[in-house]
Amino acid sequence: MLPCFRVPRERQSRAVEFRFPRAETEEGFYLENGGLVLEHLITSFDGKYSPFRIFSKRELYKATNEYCVNGILHEDFKHSLYRGTLDGREICVKKFLTTSSRIHKTWCINEVAVVSQLSKHKNVLKLLGCCLETEIPTLVYEFARNGSLSDHILDGRRRLSWKSRLSVASEAAHAVAYLHNVTPDLIVHRDINSRNILLDGNFVPKLFEFGFSVPIPMGEKHVDAEVVGDVGFIAPESLNSGRYTEKSDVYSFGSVLLEILTGKSARNMVPEWNCRGESSISNAKSGNWTERERNTESYLKGDLAGEGDKKQQMECAEIAVRCLKMNADERPTMIEVSRSLREIRRLGSKAPQHNVKHLS
């Protein structure tokens, strides 16, 4: 485990811009990466974190069957996720791509620092440890057997029951509220979407992907940063100006709630958004936000997905509408969203429902 100590220095309130010395050996990577992780933990969180294990490169190579392609769970422009087995336990190994290694390393170090503050929460994917011997640290997480939430709500043949969807929404909201309140500087996730909420073997949601997360300095109400995330989930003020507040995450969660309720992609709310890459960002920037806000209520009223308690669904739809307000000041906080969803869940029907429905 990394040693836990404090270095007397002035606490920085903004994200750290790292300068990386050139390391070309496993030992060099180990020393460089270990120093960067500790520096970020100290400067961003005053050296406080949940301990995690340091794995060797050889251990993870063996655990993933030499990073076999058959074990790939997900790939994108930043990293690949591999399924593995270590000490008789299934794990998820996050291996960053070394292209654009400087920025990928920044995201990786940031992710380690942020998620190590949150690992005690049952609805955050637990960081088990990392390997420091690779050019960019390789991260090891608990395994989420049922994949991403999007796999179960946007797939036409496989859909969670209403009871399970409400449970996922409520617990995921609690995780985001926890993120916003657990540290002195409020942390904004910046990449909340249904792909970044994973489901374990019991369909318990696990918030994931903290590489883009940024703290809002104490005494400030926002932070300016590069625009990241998926169109349909990025708040209008963030997309247009790069300004992020806690209400930016509220907007993103509103889009997740919309998908949970309708079974349809948040991208489809406005047709010109339904494309990929840079064009989707530019289209959204010039798109009709008023149309999206106007469409939200009709979208929800006409397209509530599947069977279930209609009263509960309409109450959740009202929360989604509030979360998706164009004016950030009109959106609730995540604490308010979490409390409302928990109350809806508590007062709802307790009739048994099957966990997953296979639709013909």
N, C-alpha and C positions, 0 to 999 in steps of 0.2 A: 504494500500500500504506500501511497505517497505520504511522506511525513507531514504532519500538521504543525505549522509554526507561523508566527506573524513577523513581518518585517516592518520596523517603524518608518513609515513614510506617509505622506499626505494622501488621504483616500481620494481616488479619482472617481468622479461621478459619471463620466462618459465612457463609451466603449473604447477599448484600447486599440491603437493602431500598431500592429506588431512589425518589427523589422527582423527578418529571419537570417541568421548566419548560415553559411553554406555547410551542410553536413552530408557526407557521402558514405558513411558506414552505419551499421546498425547501432553501434555504441554512440556515434555522433548524433544520430536521430534520437536515441533514447535520452541523451543529456539535453539536447535542444528542446525536444517536445516536453520533457518533464519540467524544464525551467519555465516554458511558456504557460503550461497548465497552472503551475503554482503562481506565476506572476498574475495571471488573469483572476485566479481565485482570490488572491490577496487584494489586488487593486479594485476588483468589482464587488467582492463579497466579504472583505475584511478577513479573508482566510478561513471562513466558516463553510464547511461542506460535509456531506455524508461520505464516509470513506468508501473507496472502491478498489477493486483488485487490479494489479498490473499483470497482464498476460504476456507470454513470450510469443514471438512471431511463429515459432515452431508449433506451439500449442494450438494456435488458431488455424494454421495450415492443416494440421491433422484433424481438427474439429470440423472443418468444412470440406474434408476429403479433397484437399489441395485446391480449394475454391472451385469445386466442380460446377459447371454451368447448369447441371440439373438441380443444383441447390439454390439457384438464384430466385429470390422472392420478388424483387423489384429492381429496376434500373432507371436512372434518370441522368441528367447532365452533371450531377454532383457526385453520385456514389452508386454502389450496388449493395443490396441487402442479400445476405446468404443465410440459409438455414444450416445450423450445425448442432453437434452434440459434444458436450464437454462434461466430464465427471458424471455421466449418466443423465445429464440434464439438457433439454433442448434450448438452444440459444439463437439469437439473431445477431449476425456479425455485419457491421456497417463499414464497408471498405470504400474510402474516398478515391476518386479518380485523381491522378497526379497531373493531368492537364489543368492549367490555371491553378497550379499547386499553391500559390501564395494566397489567393482569395479562399480556396477550399480549406486551407489550413486555418485561416482566420475563423471561418464558419465552424470548423471542427472544434477548435479550442474554445470558442464561445459556447458551443453546445455542451461540452463537458462541464464548463463552469456553471451554466444555468441549470442543467438537468441534475447536477449534484446537489442543488438546493432543494429539489422537488421529489427526490426518489422515495421519500417516506409516504407520499400520497398514493393511495391505491389506484387512482385513475391517471397516473403518469407512468409511461413505460419505464421500467426500472433499469438504470445503467448499472450493469454488473461490474464493468471495468473497461480497460483499454490496453492496447499494445502500443508502446512508445518507440518500438524498433523500426517502424515503417516511416517513410518520408512524411506522410500525414498520419497521425495516430489512427489506428483502427479501433472502432468502438464495439463493445459487446453489450447487448441488451437481453432482457428476458424475452422469451419467444411468445408471440401473440398468435395462437393457433388458428384463429378464424379470420386472419387477414384484416383488411381495412373496412371501415364502415361503408365506404362507397361500394364495395363488392356486394353488400347485402341490401342496399336500398336503391341502387341504380340498375341492378341486374333484373331484367324482366322475369326471370324464372326462379329467382330466389329472393325472398323478402322476409324481413323480421316481422314478427307479430307486433301489433300496436303496443302491447304491454312491454315488450323488449325495446321497441323504439323509444318509448317514453323514458324507460330506465336509462338507456344510453344517453339521451339528451340531457336528462337531469344530472347524471354523474359527470358527463363531459363538461357541463356548465360549471359544476363545482370545481373541477380541475382548473379551468381558466380563471375562475374567481380566486382560487388559491394562488395561482401564478401572479395575479395582480396585487396580492396582499401579503405574501409570505416574507418578502424582503423589504428593507427600508426604502429602496428605490423601486417603484412600480416597474415591473417587467412587461413589455408588450411582446406577444408571441410573433405576430406579423405574418404567419403562414397557416392560420387555422382553416382547414377544409376537411371534407369527409374522407379524403385519402390519408390524412395525418391523424386520424383517430382510429386506432387499431382495436381489435376485439380479441380477448383471450379465449381459452377453452370454454368458459362459462358466459361468454358474450359480455364480459365486463369491459367497458371502454378504457383505452389507454391513450392519453395525449402524447404526441410524438413530434419529432422534428423541431428542435429548438435552436438550430444554427443561425436563423435570422433574427432571433429575439434580441431586443435592445432595452436597456433600462432608461427610464425617464428620471433625470437627475432630481434629487430632493429639492423641493421648492419650485420646480418647473411643472408645467401642465402638458408639455409635448416634447417630442424629439424629432429632428429632421434627419431622414435617412433615405438611402436608395430605395426606389419602389421595387418590391418583390412580392411574390405570391401569385395566385391564380385569379384571372379575371372572373368576375362573378362573386368573388369573396373579398376583394380589395375595396375598402371604404372609399367613397368619392374624394374626400379631402386628402387621403393618402395618395391615391392614384394621380390626382392633379397637381399636388405640391410636394409630395414626399413627407408630409407631416403626419406623425403617428401619435395617438393618445390611447388611453385604455378603451375609448369608445370605438377605435378602429377594430379591435378584436371583437367588440360587441357586434359590429356590423358583420364581420366574418362568421361569427357564430350564428347570427340570424340567417345567413345563407345556408349553413349546415342544417339548421332547424327547418328551413324551407324544403331542403332535399329530403329530410326525414319524413316530413308531412306529405309530400307529393310524390316522392319516388322519381323525381325528374331533376336533371342537372341544373344547378344555379346559372350556368352559362346560357341556358336556353331562354332565360327571362327576356333578353333582348337579342334578336337574331344576329345582329352584326358582331356580337361578342363571341359567337360560337366558332372560333378559329383558334389557331395555336401560334405561339411564338410572339415576336415583337409586334406583329400586325394586330394581335388581339389587344395588346396594351394601348396602341395608338387608336384603335377603333373605340375602345372603351373611354379613352380620354375625351374623344370628340362625340361620344354617344349621347343618347337621350336619357339622362338620369331621371328626369321627371317621368318618362315613360315607364322606367323600371319601378319607381315608387308607386305609380298608378296601377301597374300590372300586378303588383304583389298581392293585393287583397283579392282580386278576381282569380288569380292563379291559385291561391290557397282555397278559396271558396269552391271553385269548380273541380279541383284536382286533388282533394285529400285522398291519400293512397290507402287502399285496402280496408279491411274491416276494423272495428274497434269502437271505443267510446267516443261518439261524435262530439259530445260536450267537452270532453278533455281535448280532443283534436282542435276544436274551435278556440278554446282557451289558449292552447299552444300557438295557434295561428295568430292570435292577437299579440302574443309576445314576439313572434317573428316579425310582424309588421312594425312594431315599435323598434326592434333592433335594426331594421333596415331603413330607418328614416334618413333622408339626405342630410338633415341638420343633426350633427353629432350631439348637440346639447339636448335634443329630444329623445335620444336613445337612453335606455336604462343602463345601470352599471351591471357588471357580471354578477355581483352579489345579489342584486335585485332579481336578475334572471334566474339564478340558481335557486333562490328562495321560492320564487313563483312556481318553477317547475317541480320542485320537491313537494310543494303544497298540492299542486294538481295531481301528482302521483299518489300522495298520501290519501287524498279524499276520493280517489277514483275507485272504480270497480275492482274487486279482488278475484273476479272469476278467473279460473285457470285458462291459459292460452298456450298453444304449442309455440316453441321458441322460433322455429323457422317454418315458413309455409312455402311449398313448392307449387308455383302457379303453372297451370297448363296453358 
